[in-house]
Structure formats: structure tokens, C-alpha cells
């Protein structure tokens, strides 16, 4: 039996192709054996764009965008142990990180008492008062380097002998990056914070780093 090449319909005995059956009642019916196919639509899904976190170098203010921060600032080439998260609309200020209820001690008290206070409260610094006015800062590093390292008797040495004075201070409404830059400049970890010239509290590097760790953990989650 011969077969039509294009339409694949068997020839009749007379050599003619059989009549094509048409559907009744429809003028636009498609001839046999063709079928009508519904058009296929391809739906394109636009890939999601996730905004990367912006980080600020506390030394020069350079903004880095990415999920993983480099160990060195691309701008000032300073080796960084951490970056400050840069906000889009609001800039974090000193006021957001200052400790307004620091430990306080009189300058004539012993270093031993100051160390015991820091141990009991889990603090790393204490604000030193002279005649009721804040005049200095004593940190755990001061006790370590100036007392323990020299094998001195802490109970016989007054706080005023080893406290840091005069204090490096900054206004509470200044950007946090300025506070960190101030610490880096003077190679200290604690600065005295004022609010329009009035004592407000202490800003410590530990509080800043602790907050950035919390930010990093929230990004991982």
C-alpha cells in the first residue's frame, strides 16, 4: 500500500486520496487528520534580588557592600577586626550605645575595691569621681597593666593613682563612627559621653562589638 508522504493518508484503489471527514455544524472545523493545539505560554519568573548589607569602616567611613566583610578596608587599608553596619536612612549615634548607669567610685577608694566592683557587676570599667564630679576612668586593663603586671598591692593603691585622666569625651548625638575613630586615634577602648555638655555615661568598645555580633547572627538566621 502506497502512502502519501506529507499527509500520511492511504490511497484508495483508484489512486485517489479518500475524502477528508469534516466536523458537522462548524464552518471553521479543522480537516482531518490535523488537530487544533492550544498555544503554550512560557512564564518568565524574574529572579529575586536580595539587597546586600552595607558596612562602614570605623577608620575612614568607607562603605562596603556585601555579606562578607574583608579583613582590610579597601580605602584606607587598615586592618579591621569588625565593621559597623551602615544604615540607609538613619546613622547610628553614640546615644544608641552609651551606658548611662556605669559603675562609679570615689578616687580615694582602693584599686582592689574597684576591681571587686567590676568583677561583681561583670563590667570592664568604672567612672571615677572627685568631689562628686566625674574626673577619670578606670578600666580592667589599667588594673592588669599597672597593678598586676608590676606585682603591686591593689589594696594599698588609690584609684586616682592609675585612673585615666583627663578623660576623652564626645557628645551623645555624634555618629557612632566618630566615637570609634576617637578610640582608635587615642588607642583607648572607653570614652566619656556628654549630652549638651552634661555627663551622660560611658561608651565602651565591648558594647559596640557585642551589638555587631547580634546583627551578624540575625543576618545568618
N, C-alpha and C positions, 0 to 999 in steps of 0.2 A: 504494500500500500504506500503510495507516494504521500508526502506530507508537505503542505505549504511551509516555506522556510520562515516567513515573517510572522504569520498568524497561527501557525501550528493547527490548521484545521484539515481533517481528512477529505480527499477528493471523492466525489460521487462517481458512479460508474460511467457517467457521460463526460467526466473530466472537469466538471464544474464544481465549484465550492458550494456546499449546502447553504440554504438561506440562513441568515442570522436571526435568531429569535430576539424579539424586542418585547419590552415590558408593556403591558396594556395600561392604558389610562394615563401615560406620561409622555408628553411630546419630547421632553429632553432626556429620555432614557438613554443610557449608555449601551451601545451594541455589545453583544456577547462576543468574545469571552472577556472583554475588558471590565474592570471593576473601578468604581469611584473610590478614591482614597482621600481621607481627611488630611488636610495639611498638618504637618508636625512643626510645633513651635519650640525652639530652644530657648530656655530661660537662663539668662546670664546673671549670676549672683556676684555682685561686687564684693571683693574681699574686704573684711573688716580692717580698719586702720586703727591700731592701738597707739595712743599718744604715749610717747616716751617721757620718762621723768626728767625734769631739769634740775641740775645740781650746780651750786655756786662754790667757787674756790674762795675760802675764807682769807686768802692772802691778797689776791688781786681782784676778786669779784668776777672772774671769768665764768661764763655759763657753759656748762657741758650738758648735752642732751643724750640720754641713753640709759639702759637698765643697769649696766655695769660700769662703775666709775674707774678711771685709771688711777694708778698709784702716784702719777706725777701730773701736775697741771700742765696742759699743752701751751698755756700762755706764759706763765712766769717760771715754769719748770721747777716748781717747788715740790718736794716730796711730801705728800699729804697722807695722813692717817685716816681722815674722814672728809666727807663733803657735806655742805649744808644744802638742804633741799630748797630750791628756788621756787617761790610761789608765783603764779601767773598774775593774780590781781592784788594780793597783799604781801608785803615784805615782813617777815618775822622781825620783831623788835626785841630789845633787851628785856622789856617788861614781861614778855611771854615766858621767860626762862629764869627770871630773878627769884631768889629765895628770900622772901620778905620776913621770915621769922628765924634768922640764923642764931646759932649759939652765941651768947655774949659772956664776957668775963672781964673782970677788972684787971688793969695792967699790973697791979701789985700781987695778984694771985700767982701761985707757983705753976711752972710748966707741967708738973705732974698732975695737978688738978685739971688743967686744960686738956691734957691727953686723956684723962679718965672721962671727961665730959664728951669728947669726940668719940671715944670707944663706946660709951653707953648709948649715944644717940646715932651711931653709925654715920657720923659726919666727918668731912675731911678738912674743915676749917672752923675758926671761931673768930667773931668780931671782938676786938679789944677796946675797952672803954677807959678813958681817963677823965675823972670828974664827971662821969655820966655821958661824955661825948665820944663818939666813935673816932678813934685815932690810929688804929692799926689792925692788921690781920695776922693771925697765927694759923699756920697750916700744918698738916701732918708731915709734910716734907721738911718744914722748919724743925720740928721735933726730931725727925730722923737724922737730918744732916748736921744740925747744930748742937744736939744733945747726945743722942745715941752714938753717932759716929765718933764723937770725941770722948765718949765714956764719961759724961758729966752726970752729976746727981740732979735729976729733974726736980726733986722736991725742994731743993735749996736755991733754985734759979727762978726769978720772977719772969712773968710773961713778957714784960716790957723790954727785957734784955735781948730777946730773939725775935720779937714780932717784926713784921714788915711795916715800916712807917717812914715817910708819909705814904698813904695809900694811893694807888692808881684808880681813878674814878671815871665813870661815864654816866651820861644821862639815860634814863629808862626808855625814852622814846627813840633812841638811836637804833639803826638797823643792827641786827644780831651780828652780821658780818663785821661791822666795825668793832664790836666787842671782842670778837675772836682775833681780829687783826691787832688789836691793842695788846692782847695777851701774848701773841706771837712776837710782837715788837719788843716787849719788856721781858719776855721769857718767864712769864708767870702763868698761873692757872686760875687765879681768882682776882676779880676786880670789884671795887666798891661801887654800888649803883645809887644814884641820886634821882629824885623826882622834883624837878624845878629847884634844884639846889638843896633840897631836904633829904636826909638819909632815907633810903628805901630798903636796901638789903645787899646781898652778895650774888654775883654771877660767877659760877664755877664751871670749868670745862667738863666736869663729870656730868652735870645736868644737861649740857648741850649734847654730848656724845650719847648719853642714855636716851634722849629723845630721838636722835637719828637712828639708833638701833631699833627703836619701836617703829619708826617709819619704814625701815628696811624689812622688818618682819611682816608688817601689814602688806607690803608690796608682794612678798613671797606668797602670802595667803591668797 
